[in-house]
Amino acid sequence: MNPIRIILAMLAVGLVGGSVQAGVYNLDDPMPQHLPPLPYMHNQVQLVLGPLRKAALPPIANQPSPYEVQAAALEQKEPADLTTIDRVNLGACYLRMNRPNDALRVLREADQNNFLVKANLAATYQALNELGQAAAYEGQALAAWPSIQPGWNSVELGWYRRVEGFYLKLLQFRLAERDLNEREYNQPNRPWDKMDLLFEKPHGGGGDYEARELPWKLWGDLPPDAYAIVSQLLVWFPNDDRLYWQLGEIMNSIGLTPEAVKVFDDLSNKNLNGVREFKEHRRTLKESVDVANALATAYGNDVPRFQRDCRRFMAEIAPRGLLLPPGCGDLANETGLAVIVQADTAPTGTTRPPPRPAATGWQFDWKPIFVGFVAGLIVAVLGALQWMEWRRRRALILPSQPTEPAVHEAGAFRSDAAPSDRVEGAP
């Protein structure tokens, strides 16, 4: 797990409090504990999303959900007595209960200049699969976003507006996707086959996608609060499988691969195996978890044994012949590796010999002598190689020197030479 990214994600929303829920606004939400980010464990994520998903199911007799209770209380008021906030809250209840037509009826009668009304209308039109209208109202909500809102602090205003911006990006992407499907396939409601591009797209399947990949390699410019952003979107729309898939991808990017596999398994039970990209990513993650589980089964909590086996394995596969010449270099290399393997080899006997009594006085110990000899041999071999290389280069650089003294060329001998030409002292 990457703790830095998790801390940054928590700090991004750690100061956000209260009972407001952005995207699907309910200022008197009966389930106010759903503040982002979602927990980082799969079972805890289900504890948060489960009640929200259950609220969208058909009602059960004598078992009203908290949103049904709140909606019933607001419905008892006369329409003229409903304030703008009442209509915002009632519309949110209808959205939670999967009654978008009722939400649209209530919100249309509210103040259309209120940014909360516009934001809830955007979510309502998305539930009605009218993405064009949803994107338009979401853009209007962002344009009307206030700098001061009673009951909210500046951190809350900034955070919710930031996530609303990503929600607009999601709507625009899905709208463009629908238009492309209509042009290319004449199927505007063609089943989706890729993730929403909230952030830079993760690499596709095959050799590019890896479990526990570094976020900047997997995603590109992934913001540090990406998990909190997707958590907030998923709290608004808990039944959106594409957002849930993206939550699993981000879990993997911050090192929570086993939890990401559980998210992928949930989606696999919803027949997402027909999406090629999802299928390839799930296979890669499951293979990684299988290897990790096998290592955990083999070693358990025996960390020293795991480290010892890793060192021995690295010694076995280390390249040979790194020292020259081949004879002495290989000998020195193999000797050093043998010392490492011998030191890390665990005893194979079932019983250990009794401990030796404490030594008194000087005792001969061959191990330091052997290690010193091996180290000296290696140093000597390296020194000899260095000396040979130095002489070879010196021979190439220095010019050739004469081996005999030069003889002066005086010309041919003449007997009739003048006395002045003769050497002084000659007969």
RACORVEN-V893325 format. One record per residue. N is the residue number from 0. RES is the residue in one letter. SS is DSSP state (H for helix, E for strand, L for the rest). PHI is phi in degrees with one decimal (NA if undefined). OMEGA is omega as a letter, one per 30 degrees, with the letter a starting at -180 (999 if undefined). Layout:
N&RES&SS&PHI&OMEGA  N&RES&SS&PHI&OMEGA
This chain:
0&M&L&NA&l  1&N&L&-94.3&a  2&P&H&-67.1&a  3&I&H&-63.9&a  4&R&H&-68.5&l  5&I&H&-66.9&l  6&I&H&-63.1&l  7&L&H&-62.6&l  8&A&H&-65.3&l  9&M&H&-72.6&l  10&L&H&-65.4&a  11&A&H&-61.9&a  12&V&H&-129.4&a  13&G&L&-64.2&a  14&L&L&-92.7&a  15&V&L&-82.7&a  16&G&L&-133.6&l  17&G&L&89.9&a  18&S&L&-109.1&a  19&V&L&-76.9&l  20&Q&L&-129.0&a  21&A&L&-73.3&a  22&G&L&77.2&l  23&V&L&-114.3&a  24&Y&L&-83.2&l  25&N&L&-145.0&a  26&L&L&-72.7&l  27&D&L&-121.3&a  28&D&L&-58.8&l  29&P&L&-72.1&l  30&M&L&-124.3&a  31&P&L&-79.3&a  32&Q&L&-79.3&a  33&H&L&-87.2&l  34&L&L&-104.1&a  35&P&L&-73.6&f  36&P&L&-79.1&l  37&L&L&-65.5&l  38&P&L&-58.9&a  39&Y&L&-97.1&l  40&M&L&-108.2&a  41&H&H&-59.3&a  42&N&H&-65.4&l  43&Q&H&-73.9&l  44&V&H&-61.1&a  45&Q&H&-66.4&l  46&L&H&-65.3&l  47&V&H&-83.2&a  48&L&H&-78.4&a  49&G&H&-56.9&l  50&P&H&-62.1&l  51&L&H&-68.4&l  52&R&H&-70.1&a  53&K&H&-66.3&a  54&A&H&-64.1&a  55&A&L&-83.9&l  56&L&L&-78.3&l  57&P&L&-57.5&a  58&P&L&-64.6&l  59&I&E&-106.5&a  60&A&L&-59.7&l  61&N&L&64.2&l  62&Q&E&-134.4&a  63&P&L&-70.3&l  64&S&L&-79.3&l  65&P&H&-56.9&l  66&Y&H&-73.7&l  67&E&H&-66.7&l  68&V&H&-66.6&l  69&Q&H&-65.8&l  70&A&H&-63.8&a  71&A&H&-63.9&l  72&A&H&-66.4&l  73&L&H&-73.4&l  74&E&H&-68.2&l  75&Q&L&-72.7&l  76&K&L&-77.7&l  77&E&L&-69.9&l  78&P&H&-53.8&a  79&A&H&-70.4&a  80&D&H&-88.5&a  81&L&L&-75.9&l  82&T&L&-80.0&l  83&T&H&-61.1&l  84&I&H&-66.1&l  85&D&H&-60.4&a  86&R&H&-68.2&l  87&V&H&-62.1&a  88&N&H&-67.3&l  89&L&H&-66.4&l  90&G&H&-61.6&l  91&A&H&-64.8&l  92&C&H&-61.9&l  93&Y&H&-63.3&l  94&L&H&-64.3&l  95&R&H&-63.7&a  96&M&L&-89.6&l  97&N&L&61.0&l  98&R&L&-124.9&a  99&P&H&-65.4&l  100&N&H&-65.4&l  101&D&H&-67.0&l  102&A&H&-63.4&l  103&L&H&-64.1&l  104&R&H&-61.5&a  105&V&H&-71.7&a  106&L&H&-73.6&l  107&R&H&-65.6&a  108&E&L&-89.9&l  109&A&L&-90.2&l  110&D&L&-66.0&a  111&Q&L&-75.9&l  112&N&L&-92.5&a  113&N&L&-80.0&a  114&F&H&-67.4&l  115&L&H&-67.0&l  116&V&H&-63.9&l  117&K&H&-62.4&a  118&A&H&-66.1&l  119&N&H&-68.5&l  120&L&H&-64.9&l  121&A&H&-61.1&l  122&A&H&-64.5&l  123&T&H&-66.8&a  124&Y&H&-67.6&l  125&Q&H&-65.1&l  126&A&H&-63.1&l  127&L&L&-87.7&l  128&N&L&63.6&l  129&E&L&-105.5&a  130&L&H&-69.1&l  131&G&H&-62.0&l  132&Q&H&-64.9&a  133&A&H&-62.1&l  134&A&H&-64.2&a  135&A&H&-65.3&l  136&Y&H&-67.8&l  137&E&H&-66.8&l  138&G&H&-62.9&l  139&Q&H&-67.2&l  140&A&H&-64.5&l  141&L&H&-67.3&l  142&A&H&-67.3&a  143&A&L&-92.7&a  144&W&L&-63.9&a  145&P&L&-82.8&l  146&S&L&-88.2&l  147&I&L&-138.2&l  148&Q&L&-138.3&a  149&P&L&-55.5&l  150&G&L&89.8&l  151&W&L&-115.5&l  152&N&L&-97.7&a  153&S&H&-66.3&l  154&V&H&-66.4&l  155&E&H&-62.3&l  156&L&H&-59.6&a  157&G&H&-67.1&a  158&W&H&-66.4&a  159&Y&H&-65.9&l  160&R&H&-66.6&l  161&R&H&-61.1&a  162&V&H&-70.4&l  163&E&H&-60.4&l  164&G&H&-62.4&l  165&F&H&-70.3&l  166&Y&H&-65.1&l  167&L&H&-62.2&l  168&K&H&-62.4&l  169&L&H&-62.6&a  170&L&H&-63.5&l  171&Q&H&-64.0&l  172&F&H&-64.2&a  173&R&H&-70.2&l  174&L&H&-66.9&l  175&A&H&-64.2&l  176&E&H&-64.2&l  177&R&H&-65.9&l  178&D&H&-64.6&l  179&L&H&-64.9&l  180&N&H&-63.8&l  181&E&H&-70.5&l  182&R&H&-73.9&a  183&E&H&-83.4&a  184&Y&H&-117.7&a  185&N&L&57.6&l  186&Q&L&-135.4&a  187&P&L&-62.3&l  188&N&L&-103.0&l  189&R&L&-61.3&a  190&P&L&-57.3&a  191&W&L&-74.1&a  192&D&L&-137.5&l  193&K&L&-153.2&l  194&M&L&-77.1&l  195&D&L&-70.9&a  196&L&L&-89.3&l  197&L&L&-68.0&l  198&F&L&-123.2&l  199&E&L&-63.0&a  200&K&L&-65.2&l  201&P&L&-68.2&a  202&H&L&-61.9&a  203&G&L&-74.0&a  204&G&L&-71.1&a  205&G&L&81.2&a  206&G&L&-77.3&a  207&D&L&-79.5&a  208&Y&L&-90.4&a  209&E&L&-135.4&l  210&A&L&-71.1&l  211&R&L&58.1&l  212&E&L&-67.4&l  213&L&L&-61.2&a  214&P&H&-57.1&a  215&W&H&-72.7&l  216&K&H&-85.1&a  217&L&H&-77.5&a  218&W&L&-111.0&a  219&G&L&86.4&a  220&D&L&-86.4&l  221&L&L&-84.7&a  222&P&L&-66.3&a  223&P&L&-65.9&l  224&D&L&-101.2&a  225&A&H&-61.8&a  226&Y&H&-64.2&l  227&A&H&-66.6&l  228&I&H&-64.0&l  229&V&H&-67.1&l  230&S&H&-60.1&a  231&Q&H&-63.5&l  232&L&H&-61.0&a  233&L&H&-72.8&l  234&V&H&-67.7&l  235&W&H&-67.1&a  236&F&L&-128.4&a  237&P&L&-67.7&a  238&N&L&-98.2&a  239&D&L&-86.2&a  240&D&H&-67.2&a  241&R&H&-67.9&l  242&L&H&-67.9&l  243&Y&H&-65.6&l  244&W&H&-60.7&a  245&Q&H&-64.6&l  246&L&H&-61.9&l  247&G&H&-63.6&l  248&E&H&-64.0&a  249&I&H&-70.5&l  250&M&H&-56.6&l  251&N&H&-64.6&a  252&S&H&-68.1&l  253&I&L&-101.2&l  254&G&L&95.7&a  255&L&L&-94.7&a  256&T&H&-63.0&l  257&P&H&-59.8&l  258&E&H&-70.2&l  259&A&H&-63.3&l  260&V&H&-62.6&l  261&K&H&-65.3&l  262&V&H&-63.8&l  263&F&H&-64.2&l  264&D&H&-65.3&l  265&D&H&-58.6&a  266&L&H&-70.8&l  267&S&H&-63.4&l  268&N&L&-70.6&l  269&K&L&-100.1&l  270&N&L&65.2&l  271&L&H&-88.4&l  272&N&H&-66.7&l  273&G&H&-75.8&l  274&V&L&-85.8&a  275&R&H&-59.8&a  276&E&H&-62.8&l  277&F&H&-62.4&a  278&K&H&-63.7&a  279&E&H&-66.9&l  280&H&H&-64.9&a  281&R&H&-64.0&l  282&R&H&-63.3&l  283&T&H&-63.3&a  284&L&H&-67.4&a  285&K&H&-65.9&l  286&E&H&-62.9&l  287&S&H&-64.2&a  288&V&H&-67.9&l  289&D&H&-61.7&l  290&V&H&-64.7&l  291&A&H&-63.1&l  292&N&H&-66.9&l  293&A&H&-64.7&l  294&L&H&-65.6&l  295&A&H&-64.6&l  296&T&H&-67.6&a  297&A&H&-74.0&a  298&Y&H&-110.8&a  299&G&L&59.4&l  300&N&L&-101.1&a  301&D&L&-82.7&a  302&V&H&-65.9&l  303&P&H&-58.2&l  304&R&H&-65.9&l  305&F&H&-62.7&l  306&Q&H&-64.8&l  307&R&H&-63.0&l  308&D&H&-66.7&l  309&C&H&-64.8&l  310&R&H&-64.1&l  311&R&H&-65.7&l  312&F&H&-62.4&l  313&M&H&-64.5&l  314&A&H&-66.9&a  315&E&H&-69.3&a  316&I&H&-98.0&a  317&A&L&-64.4&l  318&P&L&-60.6&l  319&R&L&-95.8&l  320&G&L&73.9&l  321&L&L&-76.3&l  322&L&L&-100.6&l  323&L&L&-117.3&f  324&P&L&-70.9&a  325&P&H&-55.5&a  326&G&H&-63.4&a  327&C&H&-68.1&a  328&G&H&-63.7&l  329&D&H&-62.9&a  330&L&H&-62.5&l  331&A&H&-64.9&l  332&N&H&-64.3&a  333&E&H&-65.4&l  334&T&H&-63.7&l  335&G&H&-62.7&l  336&L&H&-66.0&l  337&A&H&-64.8&l  338&V&H&-63.9&l  339&I&H&-63.4&a  340&V&H&-64.7&a  341&Q&H&-64.1&a  342&A&H&-69.0&a  343&D&H&-93.7&a  344&T&L&-77.4&l  345&A&L&-76.4&l  346&P&L&-62.9&a  347&T&L&-95.7&a  348&G&L&-69.5&l  349&T&L&-80.2&l  350&T&L&-121.2&l  351&R&L&-103.1&l  352&P&L&-66.7&l  353&P&L&-61.9&a  354&P&L&-64.8&l  355&R&L&-71.3&l  356&P&L&-66.0&a  357&A&L&-59.5&a  358&A&L&-71.8&l  359&T&L&-118.1&a  360&G&L&77.4&a  361&W&L&-79.6&l  362&Q&L&-126.4&l  363&F&L&-73.4&l  364&D&L&-127.4&a  365&W&H&-79.3&a  366&K&H&-63.3&l  367&P&H&-60.2&l  368&I&H&-65.3&a  369&F&H&-65.3&l  370&V&H&-62.8&l  371&G&H&-63.8&l  372&F&H&-64.6&a  373&V&H&-63.3&l  374&A&H&-63.3&l  375&G&H&-64.1&l  376&L&H&-62.4&l  377&I&H&-62.8&l  378&V&H&-62.4&l  379&A&H&-64.2&l  380&V&H&-64.2&l  381&L&H&-64.3&l  382&G&H&-64.7&l  383&A&H&-63.6&l  384&L&H&-63.9&l  385&Q&H&-63.9&l  386&W&H&-62.4&l  387&M&H&-63.2&l  388&E&H&-65.4&l  389&W&H&-63.0&l  390&R&H&-65.4&a  391&R&H&-65.3&l  392&R&H&-67.8&l  393&R&H&-65.6&l  394&A&H&-66.4&l  395&L&H&-77.8&a  396&I&H&-85.8&a  397&L&L&-72.3&l  398&P&L&-71.3&l  399&S&L&-69.3&a  400&Q&L&-101.7&l  401&P&L&-68.5&a  402&T&L&-97.6&l  403&E&L&-127.9&l  404&P&L&-65.5&a  405&A&L&-75.6&l  406&V&L&-101.2&a  407&H&L&-71.9&l  408&E&L&-87.2&a  409&A&L&-96.2&a  410&G&L&91.6&a  411&A&L&-73.9&l  412&F&L&-79.6&l  413&R&L&-127.3&l  414&S&L&-82.2&a  415&D&L&-96.4&a  416&A&L&-70.4&l  417&A&L&-67.7&a  418&P&H&-58.1&a  419&S&H&-69.5&l  420&D&H&-86.3&a  421&R&L&-79.9&l  422&V&L&-76.7&a  423&E&L&-63.6&a  424&G&L&92.7&l  425&A&L&-83.1&l  426&P&L&-68.6&999
